[in-house]
């Protein structure tokens, strides 16, 4: 994805244990689904999906 381009995500919350979310996130643009165990993990998955590869390696 190009810099500043947005992604579309579908988030399904299955549980709300320990003041955090657990569930599944689907990146609608690529039809990729991943499970997450915390809100922080959800944010990292979403950020990793839209962050360009060259930026990750810097």
C-alpha positions in Angstrom: 0.0 0.0 0.0 1.1 3.5 -0.7 2.1 5.9 2.0 -1.0 7.4 3.8 -3.3 4.9 2.1 -6.1 3.5 4.3 -7.1 -0.1 4.8 -10.5 -1.6 5.6 -10.7 -4.0 8.5 -13.6 -6.0 10.0 -13.1 -6.7 13.7 -15.1 -9.4 15.5 -14.9 -9.3 19.3 -15.4 -12.8 20.8 -14.5 -12.1 24.4 -13.6 -9.1 26.6 -11.4 -10.8 29.3 -8.9 -8.9 31.5 -10.1 -5.5 30.3 -9.0 -6.3 26.7 -10.5 -7.7 23.5 -10.0 -11.1 22.0 -11.3 -12.0 18.6 -10.6 -11.9 14.8 -9.6 -9.2 12.4 -10.1 -9.4 8.7 -8.2 -7.2 6.3 -11.0 -6.7 3.8 -8.7 -5.5 1.0 -6.7 -8.8 0.9 -9.3 -11.1 2.5 -6.8 -12.1 5.2 -8.1 -13.1 8.7 -6.0 -13.3 11.9 -6.9 -14.0 15.5 -5.8 -11.6 18.3 -5.5 -12.0 22.0 -5.4 -8.4 23.1 -6.3 -4.9 22.0 -2.6 -4.2 21.6 -2.1 -7.3 19.4 -5.1 -6.1 17.3 -3.5 -2.7 16.7 -0.1 -4.3 15.8 -1.8 -6.6 13.3 -3.6 -3.7 11.7 -0.5 -1.5 11.7 1.6 -4.3 10.2 -0.9 -4.8 7.4 -0.9 -1.2 6.2 2.8 -0.2 7.0 5.0 -0.5 3.8 7.7 -3.1 4.0 10.5 -0.6 3.5 9.4 1.3 6.6 9.3 -1.8 8.8 13.0 -2.6 8.1 14.2 1.0 9.0 
